[in-house]
Amino acid sequence: QLQIVESGGGLVQPGGSLRLSCAASGFTLDYYAIGWFRQAPGKEREGVACISSSGSGTNYVDSVKGRFTIARDNAKNTVYLQMDSLKPEDTALYYCARSRLGRFCTGWDTDRNFGSWGQGTQVTVSS
């Protein structure tokens, strides 16, 4: 059974940091580009970052550039999202998913191009 599990969310003060993890079972992550998405209450799900299968290519939504870093450890079958300088507007349920289109971040900011979604991990940024 293909499964993705996100972890690492929590409550953090503005300016703080969190590292999210995306672990897979039932398949090998290193065959796929992996995307992180988030959905805040009342808003549509948006693409946050994507990393190619080799890790050599990354993409970020403008609002997180310079603050978030996506990385992967294929030996551990895990993808990470390091989130620094967090802001209240980063509050959302964060998901990761594998690309349906293969090894590169083609159409990375469109969630219909991704599958095998996990249940998400909640990130709350508040003082």
TORMAR-526765 format. One record per residue: x, y, z of N, C-alpha, C, O, CB in turn; residue number from 1; chain. Coordinates in steps of 0.001 Angstrom, whole numbers. Glycine has a CB too. Layout:
      n_X      n_Y      n_Z     ca_X     ca_Y     ca_Z      c_X      c_Y      c_Z      o_X      o_Y      o_Z     cb_X     cb_Y     cb_Z  num  cadena
        X        Y        Z        X        Y        Z        X        Y        Z        X        Y        Z        X        Y        Z  NUM       A
...
This chain:
      n_X      n_Y      n_Z     ca_X     ca_Y     ca_Z      c_X      c_Y      c_Z      o_X      o_Y      o_Z     cb_X     cb_Y     cb_Z  num  cadena
      844    -1185        0        0        0        0      880     1236        0     1788     1374      819     -955        5     1215    1       A
      591     2139     -943     1353     3376    -1026      867     4332       47     -329     4601      164     1230     4015    -2429    2       A
     1803     4839      822     1409     5735     1892     2484     6782     2123     3681     6502     2074     1137     4955     3176    3       A
     2014     7998     2377     2894     9085     2759     2444     9600     4118     1248     9749     4369     2891    10222     1693    4       A
     3399     9868     4987     3095    10377     6320     3924    11629     6562     5152    11611     6471     3374     9301     7415    5       A
     3225    12716     6871     3896    13963     7210     4003    14086     8727     3139    13600     9457     3140    15176     6611    6       A
     5056    14732     9193     5227    14966    10624     6066    16223    10827     6647    16763     9886     5890    13742    11316    7       A
     6112    16672    12077     6961    17797    12425     6242    19112    12647     6868    20107    13013     7952    17982    11381    8       A
     4949    19129    12434     4206    20360    12650     4065    20683    14132     4454    19898    14997     2838    20260    12010    9       A
     3505    21849    14404     3305    22255    15781     3000    23727    15892     2744    24409    14900     4512    21921    16602   10       A
     3034    24201    17118     2792    25617    17410     4142    26297    17616     4973    25830    18394     1872    25795    18674   11       A
     4346    27392    16917     5618    28109    17017     5336    29611    16991     4365    30058    16381     6592    27702    15857   12       A
     6182    30372    17649     6026    31829    17651     6529    32422    16336     7371    31822    15667     6782    32454    18845   13       A
     6028    33574    15970     6557    34248    14772     8068    34414    14868     8613    34767    15914     5885    35626    14582   14       A
     8720    34151    13754    10174    34188    13719    10828    32863    14034    12038    32710    13865    10666    35204    14665   15       A
    10045    31909    14487    10577    30604    14836    10758    29690    13642    10542    30084    12496     9688    29951    15826   16       A
    11162    28456    13932    11460    27477    12887    10807    26137    13185    10566    25781    14339    12969    27300    12739   17       A
    10530    25413    12125    10073    24027    12203    10673    23267    11032    10972    23852     9991     8509    23934    12194   18       A
    10848    21973    11205    11240    21112    10086    10192    20024     9920     9962    19210    10815    12655    20491    10315   19       A
     9575    20032     8770     8588    19015     8443     9266    17853     7724    10229    18038     6980     7456    19608     7576   20       A
     8743    16654     7961     9243    15461     7295     8121    14794     6520     6957    14827     6919     9855    14481     8309   21       A
     8498    14194     5413     7565    13473     4553     8183    12103     4304     9161    11982     3567     7282    14248     3195   22       A
     7615    11082     4917     8153     9731     4798     7186     8867     4008     5968     8984     4143     8421     9117     6188   23       A
     7753     7996     3183     6936     7150     2329     7095     5683     2690     8153     5245     3143     7294     7370      872   24       A
     6033     4944     2481     6098     3487     2609     5351     2872     1441     4379     3439      942     5502     3005     3971   25       A
     5809     1718     1014     5162     1046      -93     5676     1454    -1457     5327      832    -2461     3720     1290      -31   26       A
     6488     2473    -1510     7110     2872    -2770     8369     3665    -2460     8596     4101    -1332     6128     3707    -3647   27       A
     9179     3836    -3494    10443     4534    -3320    10299     5968    -3784    10001     6240    -4947    11573     3827    -4086   28       A
    10519     6887    -2843    10358     8303    -3159    11320     8781    -4232    11002     9714    -4970    10544     9126    -1920   29       A
    12496     8158    -4333    13513     8749    -5200    13215     8579    -6693    13995     9029    -7532    14853     8141    -4887   30       A
    12105     7942    -7027    11684     7903    -8420    10885     9136    -8826    10607     9345   -10007    10867     6665    -8671   31       A
    10513     9965    -7819     9543    11022    -8070    10001    12386    -7571    10738    12497    -6591     8236    10670    -7429   32       A
     9543    13418    -8272     9568    14745    -7665     8536    14758    -6539     7492    14113    -6637     9275    15873    -8726   33       A
     8832    15487    -5485     7953    15568    -4325     7604    17023    -4061     8465    17902    -4084     8614    14928    -3081   34       A
     6343    17253    -3813     5886    18608    -3532     5335    18750    -2128     4759    17817    -1568     4838    19017    -4529   35       A
     5522    19932    -1572     4852    20314     -325     3762    21325     -675     3979    22248    -1459     5873    20913      724   36       A
     2604    21135      -86     1469    22014     -275      943    22423     1092     1272    21807     2106      364    21331    -1120   37       A
      130    23460     1110     -512    23848     2363    -1905    24370     2085    -2203    24876     1003      322    24907     3105   38       A
    -2744    24234     3089    -4111    24742     2980    -4510    25383     4289    -4561    24732     5332    -5100    23616     2604   39       A
    -4791    26664     4217    -5265    27410     5375    -6788    27386     5380    -7402    27208     4328    -4729    28873     5362   40       A
    -7408    27563     6545    -8875    27554     6607    -9484    28567     5646    -9092    29734     5616    -9347    27845     8030   41       A
   -10436    28102     4874   -11130    28990     3956   -10381    29319     2687   -10849    30119     1876   -11449    30229     4641   42       A
    -9212    28707     2504    -8412    28988     1310    -8162    27711      528    -8288    26602     1049    -7077    29647     1692   43       A
    -7809    27892     -721    -7465    26751    -1552    -6071    26227    -1197    -5225    26948     -669    -7534    27133    -3038   44       A
    -5868    24959    -1505    -4549    24380    -1294    -3566    25008    -2275    -3870    25160    -3457    -4586    22837    -1458   45       A
    -2385    25372    -1778    -1390    26004    -2650      -66    25252    -2580      298    24686    -1549    -1185    27482    -2259   46       A
      638    25264    -3699     1956    24675    -3738     2946    25551    -3006     2969    26766    -3202     2401    24452    -5169   47       A
     3769    24941    -2157     4760    25671    -1374     6161    25463    -1953     6913    26418    -2148     4717    25225       98   48       A
     6498    24201    -2222     7838    23890    -2716     7817    22534    -3400     6933    21709    -3168     8877    23905    -1563   49       A
     8800    22331    -4238     8939    21046    -4931    10419    20741    -5101    11245    21645    -5232     8213    21065    -6316   50       A
    10742    19445    -5097    12122    19026    -5308    12125    17876    -6299    11299    16968    -6211    12803    18614    -3970   51       A
    13049    17918    -7232    13143    16864    -8232    13643    15563    -7592    14091    15558    -6445    14078    17294    -9381   52       A
    13561    14486    -8331    13920    13182    -7764    15378    13128    -7320    15698    12475    -6327    13655    12083    -8779   53       A
    16248    13796    -8036    17662    13781    -7680    18015    14800    -6612    19078    14733    -5995    18495    14029    -8897   54       A
    17105    15746    -6403    17380    16827    -5460    18060    18024    -6082    18310    19021    -5404    18218    16319    -4352   55       A
    18367    17938    -7380    19125    19010    -8017    18259    20198    -8408    18775    21291    -8638    19827    18483    -9232   56       A
    16954    19996    -8485    16060    21079    -8861    15027    21339    -7788    14406    20410    -7272    15377    20768   -10171   57       A
    14843    22624    -7448    13847    22998    -6450    13046    24192    -6944    13527    24995    -7743    14516    23318    -5097   58       A
    11824    24292    -6459    10948    25421    -6774    10244    25849    -5497     9959    25029    -4625     9913    25049    -7887   59       A
     9967    27149    -5397     9291    27686    -4222     8253    28723    -4647     8435    29442    -5630    10312    28309    -3241   60       A
     7181    28782    -3900     6248    29891    -4078     6924    31160    -3560     7718    31112    -2621     4886    29624    -3333   61       A
     6605    32279    -4174     7306    33525    -3848     7250    33871    -2364     8213    34406    -1815     6722    34663    -4648   62       A
     6140    33572    -1720     5948    33989     -332     6873    33286      659     7005    33730     1799     4529    33747       68   63       A
     7516    32193      239     8403    31463     1158     9859    31484      717    10725    30975     1428     7943    30029     1289   64       A
    10137    32058     -430    11525    32102     -911    12419    32809       96    12082    33874      612    11606    32809    -2277   65       A
    13569    32193      366    14506    32753     1327    14221    32351     2763    15041    32590     3649    14497    34233     1222   66       A
    13070    31743     3000    12714    31323     4367    12575    29805     4491    12911    29233     5527    11407    31991     4795   67       A
    12087    29162     3450    11873    27705     3467    12908    27034     2571    13336    27584     1557    10425    27342     2999   68       A
    13293    25830     2977    14223    25035     2176    13713    23601     2085    13457    22960     3104    15654    25072     2783   69       A
    13570    23110      875    13169    21724      670    14414    20894      377    15308    21321     -353    12131    21602     -487   70       A
    14451    19705      960    15600    18822      768    15113    17384      845    14007    17114     1314    16716    19096     1832   71       A
    15946    16468      381    15554    15060      442    16745    14195      800    17894    14515      492    14949    14604     -892   72       A
    16437    13093     1457    17425    12067     1768    16854    10772     1212    16068    10094     1875    17729    11967     3332   73       A
    17248    10439        8    16675     9263     -642    17042     7974       77    16301     6993        5    17132     9191    -2081   74       A
    18159     7965      757    18534     6768     1516    17536     6493     2640    17320     5347     3033    19949     6926     2096   75       A
    16931     7573     3147    15938     7428     4221    14515     7496     3690    13552     7440     4454    16141     8505     5277   76       A
    14392     7619     2355    13066     7693     1734    12228     8819     2347    11037     8652     2607    12333     6349     1885   77       A
    12869     9959     2569    12239    11068     3269    12574    12392     2586    13684    12596     2094    12684    11096     4739   78       A
    11591    13277     2568    11763    14641     2081    11460    15578     3240    10571    15309     4048    10837    14939      844   79       A
    12197    16673     3319    12067    17605     4426    11666    18992     3915    11921    19353     2766    13382    17682     5218   80       A
    11044    19740     4789    10788    21154     4529    11235    21917     5765    10564    21898     6797     9268    21428     4196   81       A
    12369    22587     5650    12867    23432     6730    12218    24795     6605    12335    25455     5573    14420    23548     6696   82       A
    11537    25215     7655    10799    26471     7627    11379    27402     8683    11289    27121     9878     9279    26237     7866   83       A
    11962    28488     8254    12556    29482     9150    11803    30807     9017    11045    31023     8072    14068    29678     8835   84       A
    12033    31677     9984    11409    33010     9983     9907    32897     9726     9352    33604     8885    12066    33919     8914   85       A
     9275    32013    10453     7856    31747    10227     7001    32965    10549     7306    33746    11450     7402    30559    11064   86       A
     5925    33102     9788     4986    34212     9939     3597    33659    10222     3313    32510     9883     4972    35109     8669   87       A
     2738    34443    10828     1375    33965    11085      667    33499     9814     -151    32580     9862      561    35060    11745   88       A
      970    34117     8698      324    33712     7444      817    32374     6919      288    31876     5925      544    34763     6394   89       A
     1818    31779     7562     2248    30432     7203     1390    29365     7883     1539    28175     7607     3713    30235     7573   90       A
      501    29789     8761     -374    28847     9462    -1249    28097     8461    -1967    28709     7670    -1252    29584    10499   91       A
    -1182    26773     8504    -1926    25951     7553    -1693    24478     7873     -845    24122     8691    -1505    26270     6089   92       A
    -2471    23640     7205    -2223    22202     7207    -1288    21925     6031    -1601    22259     4888    -3572    21364     7101   93       A
     -150    21316     6316      875    21077     5304      842    19619     4866      796    18702     5686     2274    21450     5840   94       A
      868    19433     3545      833    18108     2948     2050    17921     2044     2610    18887     1524     -477    17899     2155   95       A
     2446    16670     1867     3368    16378      780     2739    15317     -116     1838    14585      291     4751    15906     1325   96       A
     3230    15257    -1323     2683    14330    -2304     3729    14085    -3383     4648    14884    -3567     1363    14878    -2922   97       A
     3580    12975    -4090     4519    12658    -5167     3940    13092    -6502     2730    13045    -6725     4846    11149    -5187   98       A
     4832    13514    -7380     4387    13967    -8680     3858    12798    -9514     4432    11709    -9518     5524    14672    -9410   99       A
     2765    13048   -10210     2237    12072   -11173     3017    12124   -12490     2883    11249   -13345      738    12332   -11436  100       A
     3826    13163   -12626     4483    13423   -13911     5935    12966   -13936     6614    13120   -14951     4418    14896   -14233  101       A
     6412    12413   -12848     7737    11823   -12882     8764    12507   -12011     8470    12943   -10897     8221    11811   -14254  102       A
     9971    12595   -12534    11128    12975   -11726    11320    14473   -11573    12086    14904   -10711    12353    12395   -12317  103       A
    10650    15273   -12379    10891    16716   -12352     9647    17440   -11847     8548    16884   -11824    11288    17234   -13756  104       A
     9847    18689   -11446     8780    19475   -10842     7911    20158   -11892     7581    21338   -11776     9366    20510    -9904  105       A
     7555    19407   -12900     6665    19942   -13934     5307    20235   -13329     4736    19390   -12640     6528    18955   -15120  106       A
     4786    21425   -13581     3475    21773   -13049     3393    21627   -11543     2367    21203   -11011     2424    20923   -13690  107       A
     4460    21973   -10858     4590    21675    -9433     3591    22418    -8568     3272    21964    -7469     5971    22000    -8974  108       A
     3092    23544    -9037     2208    24333    -8184      731    23992    -8376     -148    24700    -7886     2424    25798    -8451  109       A
      474    22907    -9089     -905    22480    -9333    -1122    21135    -8662     -469    20153    -9016    -1214    22396   -10860  110       A
    -2028    21080    -7703    -2132    19858    -6913    -2673    18671    -7701    -2460    17527    -7298    -3007    20103    -5724  111       A
    -3368    18910    -8813    -3871    17773    -9571    -2740    16984   -10242    -2954    15869   -10718    -4864    18249   -10620  112       A
    -1537    17567   -10277     -382    16865   -10835      313    15973    -9811     1354    15383   -10098      607    17863   -11388  113       A
     -271    15876    -8612      337    15107    -7537     -648    14090    -6987    -1863    14263    -7080      824    16031    -6421  114       A
      -94    13013    -6405     -941    11979    -5842     -308    11388    -4602      742    11839    -4146    -1211    10893    -6865  115       A
     -963    10371    -4062     -507     9689    -2835     -387    10667    -1680      622    10692     -975      845     8994    -3071  116       A
    -1403    11456    -1496    -1394    12485     -454    -1420    11865      936    -2086    10859     1180    -2585    13427     -626  117       A
     -666    12503     1848     -742    12126     3253    -1889    12847     3942    -2683    13539     3305      575    12431     3961  118       A
    -1961    12671     5253    -3022    13296     6039    -2700    14737     6431    -3580    15487     6855    -3282    12482     7282  119       A
    -1450    15108     6287    -1051    16474     6607     -566    16625     8039     -841    15792     8903    -2198    17411     6364  120       A
      161    17708     8265      614    18066     9595      343    19551     9806      643    20378     8945     2126    17732     9787  121       A
     -223    19876    10956     -665    21244    11214      498    22116    11679     1258    21743    12574    -1785    21256    12261  122       A
      618    23276    11056     1584    24290    11473      811    25525    11900       22    26069    11127     2599    24626    10328  123       A
     1036    25965    13123      380    27156    13636     1444    28128    14117     2269    27800    14970     -610    26804    14777  124       A
     1412    29332    13556     2384    30362    13919     1624    31461    14646      824    32182    14051     3143    30926    12654  125       A
     1887    31574    15936     1123    32520    16750     1909    32856    18004     2652    32030    18534     -268    31944    17117  126       A
     1729    34083    18466     2355    34480    19720     1395    34279    20888     1748    34561    22033     2813    35943    19652  127       A
